[in-house]
Amino acid sequence: QVQLVESGGGLVQAGGSLRLSCVASGRTSISYVMGWFRQAPGKEREFVAALAWSGGNTYCADSVKGRFTISREDAKNTVYLQMNSLKPEDTAIYYCAAHPLATAQAMAVQPIRYWGQGTQVTVSS
């Protein structure tokens, strides 16, 4: 089992920044990809960004490219999502995810085994 705990959500004005953190514990492995999804009210959960623990390959959705950056801190088993130039349409619950995958790109299309509890991000206009 892998446990994922997110933090860092909150309320921010449009154009502002937030950094989300996700700490992984349990049976983590270098073969895992970790990433972020989000779900806005009335919409399906959508892929945001992913990072392959082995090699550091990253992949982001087109909607956040150039604004969001995913990174990691190995010593803390933590993945970050730095969100800049936030827009009201970024408002959603953000979920951390983990799955044994070969590439970061695969997380956008494969079923996910482990999820965090989610953290709310609200961007006001």
SELO-587531 format. One line per field, with one value per residue (C-alpha): z, y, x. Coordinates in steps of 0.25 Angstrom, whole numbers, plus 2048, in hexadecimal, padded with zeros to 3 digits. Layout:
w <- c(Z,...)
v <- c(Y,...)
u <- c(X,...)
***
This chain:
w <- c(800,7FD,805,7FF,807,800,806,801,7FB,7FE,7F9,7F0,7E6,7D7,7D3,7E0,7E4,7ED,7EF,7F2,7F9,7F9,803,7FF,809,80A,7FF,7F6,7EA,7E0,7D5,7D9,7D2,7DB,7D7,7D8,7D3,7D6,7D6,7D5,7DA,7D0,7C7,7C6,7CC,7C3,7C2,7C5,7C6,7C9,7CD,7CB,7D8,7CF,7C6,7CA,7BD,7BE,7B6,7B7,7B2,7A7,7AF,7BA,7B2,7B4,7C1,7CA,7CD,7D3,7DB,7E6,7F3,7F4,802,807,7FD,7F9,7EC,7EA,7E0,7DF,7D9,7D3,7CC,7D1,7CB,7D0,7C7,7CF,7DB,7DF,7E9,7E6,7E8,7E9,7E2,7E1,7D8,7D3,7C5,7BB,7B7,7BC,7B0,7B3,7C0,7B7,7B1,7BA,7C6,7D3,7DF,7EB,7EE,7F8,7FF,7F7,7FA,7F6,7ED,7EB,7E2,7E3,7D7)
v <- c(800,80E,81A,828,835,842,850,85E,861,86E,87B,884,88F,88D,88F,88A,87D,871,865,858,84D,83E,835,826,81B,80C,803,80D,809,810,80A,813,81F,82A,835,83E,83E,847,847,854,854,84D,848,83B,83A,83E,83C,847,843,837,834,826,823,81C,826,832,832,83C,83E,849,84B,856,85E,861,861,86D,870,863,85C,84E,84A,841,841,833,834,837,82E,83A,83F,84E,855,863,86B,879,883,87C,87E,87C,870,869,869,85A,84F,84B,83C,836,829,81D,811,808,80D,80D,81C,829,82A,81C,822,82B,81F,813,80F,814,80B,815,822,82D,833,840,84E,85A,865,871,87C,889,893)
u <- c(800,804,7FF,7FE,7FC,7FA,7FB,7FC,7EF,7E7,7E1,7E9,7E6,7E7,7F5,7FA,802,801,80A,804,80B,809,810,811,813,812,816,81B,824,82E,825,819,814,80E,805,7F9,7EB,7E0,7D1,7C8,7BA,7B1,7BD,7C5,7D2,7DD,7EC,7F5,804,80C,81B,822,82A,834,83B,833,82B,81F,812,808,7FA,7F9,7F0,7FB,808,810,808,80A,816,818,824,829,831,837,83B,82D,826,81E,819,815,80C,810,804,807,7FE,7F2,7E4,7D6,7D5,7E0,7D6,7D5,7D8,7E6,7EA,7F7,7F9,803,804,80F,811,81C,81A,814,80C,805,7FF,7F6,7EF,7F1,7E8,7EE,7F0,7F3,7EC,7ED,7E2,7E2,7E5,7DC,7E1,7D8,7DC,7D4,7D2)
***
